[in-house]
């Protein structure tokens, strides 16, 4: 079990690290290719768009073909995307490489996390999901460092190195014993599961922080650049924020196992809403940096209870865990793409403050619904199912 946990953590770590590497590079790439905020948002959104498109195929493959082949396909696509990103000479190639990486990420995440949850005791599900999330956040922690390194050494050696790491992980996955393919899940059952309150709540509570993160990850670096921060400083800001988030994720997972999924969800939505109200206003790079460092872990609280809620609902509906994480990928990809590209486009048209305030309102509405549900019943009881 420990070997499997280590492998799954490495898969999500490397994938997220490659995804987050573009954050400190956005200002430089915007200058190099003369990108507007909207175009920079499209580059950032290409990965989650790929994840959104690949979510259901990745879940289908994990539940029908097996988790091991799904992980191998996902890692193979990451290798191809890394090589393309290393030697790209146009913004179109960069966009396509990021999209392919997102497709691969949908497969590797669905396969790896279904592999882990399929072998885990149910009473430790939240804790192990929290461990996986912590590894992903650690990848987000080192992603900006990778981007800063690419700024110093060049994209070619750094991102080609990511491809080499991907090949090594494929070899490790090939040598690990494969898990048994679960019972097949029909598309009709999958769609019907969306009527379950746990599944629907888990998807929305995954979508919401993804929109928030996407907004901060695009508008934050561009604003820091405007205020005079360099690539290394921007990388340090997101590194520090991700470090705090990574440390908190396993604790949040244990809390969701012991107190129910609602309690940390209420805390996460409230913290995310406060972050959206504060981030757009600092007028110096130093103050904005501190605000972003605190906003990242505040937003990230939601991911662990959201994924655990979704996993619980999927299990009750008889859905294979590969498809459960496909729904999670679908929610994350849609939310992150909307935050990356949609908020950038809105900021281009109205200014940076408007997207943040819209998202603060969305958090307030969600918080009201969660507080009402929490007041209706005991905090330790899981979300009730309509099924």
ChimeraX attribute file (.defattr): number of C-alpha atoms within 10 A of each C-alpha:
attribute: neighborCount
match mode: 1-to-1
recipient: residues
	/A:1	9
	/A:2	7
	/A:3	9
	/A:4	16
	/A:5	20
	/A:6	13
	/A:7	18
	/A:8	25
	/A:9	22
	/A:10	19
	/A:11	29
	/A:12	24
	/A:13	24
	/A:14	24
	/A:15	25
	/A:16	21
	/A:17	25
	/A:18	24
	/A:19	22
	/A:20	26
	/A:21	24
	/A:22	24
	/A:23	27
	/A:24	33
	/A:25	23
	/A:26	25
	/A:27	24
	/A:28	17
	/A:29	15
	/A:30	17
	/A:31	10
	/A:32	11
	/A:33	13
	/A:34	13
	/A:35	18
	/A:36	14
	/A:37	24
	/A:38	20
	/A:39	18
	/A:40	25
	/A:41	26
	/A:42	22
	/A:43	27
	/A:44	28
	/A:45	28
	/A:46	26
	/A:47	27
	/A:48	33
	/A:49	28
	/A:50	25
	/A:51	31
	/A:52	28
	/A:53	18
	/A:54	24
	/A:55	30
	/A:56	25
	/A:57	18
	/A:58	31
	/A:59	33
	/A:60	24
	/A:61	23
	/A:62	33
	/A:63	26
	/A:64	18
	/A:65	15
	/A:66	21
	/A:67	31
	/A:68	25
	/A:69	19
	/A:70	28
	/A:71	31
	/A:72	24
	/A:73	20
	/A:74	29
	/A:75	29
	/A:76	20
	/A:77	22
	/A:78	29
	/A:79	25
	/A:80	17
	/A:81	27
	/A:82	28
	/A:83	21
	/A:84	21
	/A:85	24
	/A:86	21
	/A:87	16
	/A:88	17
	/A:89	11
	/A:90	11
	/A:91	19
	/A:92	11
	/A:93	15
	/A:94	21
	/A:95	21
	/A:96	19
	/A:97	26
	/A:98	28
	/A:99	25
	/A:100	26
	/A:101	30
	/A:102	31
	/A:103	28
	/A:104	30
	/A:105	32
	/A:106	32
	/A:107	33
	/A:108	31
	/A:109	31
	/A:110	32
	/A:111	32
	/A:112	30
	/A:113	26
	/A:114	29
	/A:115	25
	/A:116	23
	/A:117	19
	/A:118	19
	/A:119	14
	/A:120	15
	/A:121	10
	/A:122	13
	/A:123	11
	/A:124	15
	/A:125	23
	/A:126	31
	/A:127	24
	/A:128	23
	/A:129	26
	/A:130	27
	/A:131	26
	/A:132	28
	/A:133	25
	/A:134	29
	/A:135	26
	/A:136	25
	/A:137	28
	/A:138	25
	/A:139	30
	/A:140	30
	/A:141	29
	/A:142	26
	/A:143	28
	/A:144	30
	/A:145	24
	/A:146	26
	/A:147	29
	/A:148	25
	/A:149	19
	/A:150	20
	/A:151	16
	/A:152	12
	/A:153	11
	/A:154	14
	/A:155	21
	/A:156	16
	/A:157	15
	/A:158	20
	/A:159	25
	/A:160	20
	/A:161	16
	/A:162	22
	/A:163	24
	/A:164	14
	/A:165	17
	/A:166	24
	/A:167	17
	/A:168	13
	/A:169	20
	/A:170	21
	/A:171	12
	/A:172	12
	/A:173	21
	/A:174	14
	/A:175	9
	/A:176	12
	/A:177	9
	/A:178	13
	/A:179	14
	/A:180	13
	/A:181	18
	/A:182	18
	/A:183	12
	/A:184	15
	/A:185	19
	/A:186	13
	/A:187	12
	/A:188	8
	/A:189	12
	/A:190	19
	/A:191	9
	/A:192	12
	/A:193	23
	/A:194	21
	/A:195	14
	/A:196	20
	/A:197	18
	/A:198	28
	/A:199	29
	/A:200	18
	/A:201	20
	/A:202	31
	/A:203	24
	/A:204	19
	/A:205	26
	/A:206	29
	/A:207	25
	/A:208	26
	/A:209	29
	/A:210	27
	/A:211	26
	/A:212	29
	/A:213	20
	/A:214	26
	/A:215	28
	/A:216	27
	/A:217	24
	/A:218	28
	/A:219	26
	/A:220	24
	/A:221	26
	/A:222	22
	/A:223	20
	/A:224	23
	/A:225	19
	/A:226	13
	/A:227	15
	/A:228	12
	/A:229	18
	/A:230	18
	/A:231	24
	/A:232	17
	/A:233	20
	/A:234	25
	/A:235	27
	/A:236	20
	/A:237	25
	/A:238	29
	/A:239	24
	/A:240	20
	/A:241	24
	/A:242	28
	/A:243	20
	/A:244	20
	/A:245	26
	/A:246	26
	/A:247	16
	/A:248	19
	/A:249	29
	/A:250	22
	/A:251	18
	/A:252	27
	/A:253	29
	/A:254	22
	/A:255	18
	/A:256	26
	/A:257	20
	/A:258	15
	/A:259	15
	/A:260	22
	/A:261	28
	/A:262	23
	/A:263	18
	/A:264	21
	/A:265	26
	/A:266	20
	/A:267	16
	/A:268	26
	/A:269	28
	/A:270	20
	/A:271	21
	/A:272	27
	/A:273	27
	/A:274	17
	/A:275	24
	/A:276	25
	/A:277	16
	/A:278	17
	/A:279	23
	/A:280	22
	/A:281	13
	/A:282	15
	/A:283	11
	/A:284	14
	/A:285	18
	/A:286	15
	/A:287	13
	/A:288	21
	/A:289	24
	/A:290	15
	/A:291	19
	/A:292	24
	/A:293	21
	/A:294	21
	/A:295	26
	/A:296	27
	/A:297	25
	/A:298	24
	/A:299	26
	/A:300	29
	/A:301	27
	/A:302	29
	/A:303	28
	/A:304	33
	/A:305	31
	/A:306	29
	/A:307	30
	/A:308	26
	/A:309	27
	/A:310	27
	/A:311	29
	/A:312	22
	/A:313	27
	/A:314	25
	/A:315	13
	/A:316	14
	/A:317	19
	/A:318	14
	/A:319	22
	/A:320	26
	/A:321	29
	/A:322	36
	/A:323	30
	/A:324	29
	/A:325	28
	/A:326	29
	/A:327	28
	/A:328	31
	/A:329	31
	/A:330	26
	/A:331	24
	/A:332	28
	/A:333	29
	/A:334	23
	/A:335	28
	/A:336	31
	/A:337	27
	/A:338	24
	/A:339	31
	/A:340	32
	/A:341	26
	/A:342	21
	/A:343	29
	/A:344	27
	/A:345	22
	/A:346	16
	/A:347	19
	/A:348	13
	/A:349	12
	/A:350	11
	/A:351	14
	/A:352	21
	/A:353	16
	/A:354	15
	/A:355	22
	/A:356	24
	/A:357	17
	/A:358	15
	/A:359	23
	/A:360	22
	/A:361	14
	/A:362	14
	/A:363	23
	/A:364	17
	/A:365	13
	/A:366	19
	/A:367	19
	/A:368	14
	/A:369	12
	/A:370	19
	/A:371	14
	/A:372	10
	/A:373	14
	/A:374	17
	/A:375	9
	/A:376	9
	/A:377	11
	/A:378	12
	/A:379	15
	/A:380	15
	/A:381	13
	/A:382	18
	/A:383	22
	/A:384	10
	/A:385	14
	/A:386	10
	/A:387	13
